[in-house]
Amino acid sequence: MTDRERVGRALDLLDAIRPRLRACGAAANSDDLRVLLDEALDVMERLVADRYKRREATTHVHELIDTRNKWAHRKPLSGPDAVRAADTVSRLLSILALDTSSAEEMKSRLSQAERATRDASVAPSETACPCCESGTPFKRPRVCPECGHVFRGKGWDGIDAHWRAKHEQKLPYERFWRSLCPRHRS
């Protein structure tokens, strides 16, 4: 399945909002997803009572309109775009108090597929920086992205011995060190 098809399937989950739109006075008869999303914007005040949730729902609808336009006009779409579309659909359905299980399941499957694709296509020296992935700050003191150990002294003093003793079985030290981005290596 292509990324375009994955995005299309995520957008198909928006059919779940039709009954709510009809209950709020919208026709919701069009097969055109853009028309359906425009109708959602038109009746948003009746769809969502809470002002803050309404603003959040409106943001999700605008994002889905943008995604739908890219999809409909054959603009490039990626695996992360498909995951994001499924996540945005899930968030919108949640705000509208609709069943999110199918969107959550799709998001999970798409995330796993995206991870597998990314892992298979990335050479070990090109993997994402583990410090960036774990949210480790760039400033000192340096912190092990695996266990949170704080290194004393200048920078990464002792990281090699620490990593080999604690985390070598998960990822060899050489691969770990090569995978660090320049900002985390310094």
MIDO-951924 format. One record per residue (C-alpha): x, y, z. Coordinates in steps of 0.1 Angstrom, whole numbers, plus 5000, padded with zeros to 4 digits. Example, Ala and Ser with C-alpha at 12.3 -4.5 7.8 and 13.67 -1.06 7.14 Angstrom:
<rs>
512349555078;513749895071;
</rs>
This chain:
<rs>
500050005000;501450344991;501550645014;498950814993;496550514999;497350525036;496350895038;493250815018;492250545043;492850775072;490651045056;487950775049;487450755087;485851095086;482650935075;481950885112;481151255116;478251255091;475551165117;476751445140;476751695112;473151595102;472051625139;473351985138;471452075107;474152015080;473151815049;476351595050;475251425018;478151504996;480751234987;483351514985;485351515017;486151885012;482351975013;481951755044;484751935062;483452275052;480052175066;481752085098;483252425100;479852585093;478152405122;481152395146;479452605173;476552355174;478952055172;481252155201;479852355230;483152425248;484952725233;488452585238;487652245224;485852415195;488952605186;490952275188;488452095166;488452385141;492252355139;492051985132;489452035105;491652295088;494552055090;492451785075;491352015047;494952085039;495751705040;492751635018;493851894993;497351754991;495851404987;493251504961;495751714940;498351444941;500951634960;503751434976;502651255008;504851045031;504450785058;504551045086;501751235067;499550925069;500250875106;499551245113;496251225093;495050925113;496051105145;494251425136;491151225126;491351045160;491651375179;488751525160;486551225166;487451235203;486451605206;483151525189;482651235214;482650975187;484250635186;488050665180;488950295181;489250255143;491350575140;493550475169;494050125154;494950275120;497350525136;499050235155;499350025123;500650315103;503150415130;504450055131;504750045093;506450385092;508950275119;509649945101;510150125068;512450385084;514450125103;514949915072;516050205050;518450375074;522050275077;523350235113;525450555110;522450745098;520050655126;518250935144;520151075173;519150885205;519551205225;517251395202;514651115203;514651095241;514451475244;517951505261;518851875262;521852005243;523252195274;525552045300;525651835320;525351545295;522751285303;522650925290;519650895267;519050535278;519050545316;519350915326;522850885341;524251235345;527951265335;530151485356;533051685342;533451815307;530851685283;530751305278;533651205301;533150835308;530350775283;532350495266;532850295298;529250365310;527650265277;529749945273;528849835309;525149925308;523849935272;526249755249;523749465245;521149705231;523349905208;527149875204;528950185216;530450275182;527050275166;525650485195;528450735192;528150765154;524350815157;524751125179;523951445161;526751705160;525151925187;524951625211;528451505203;530151835212;
</rs>
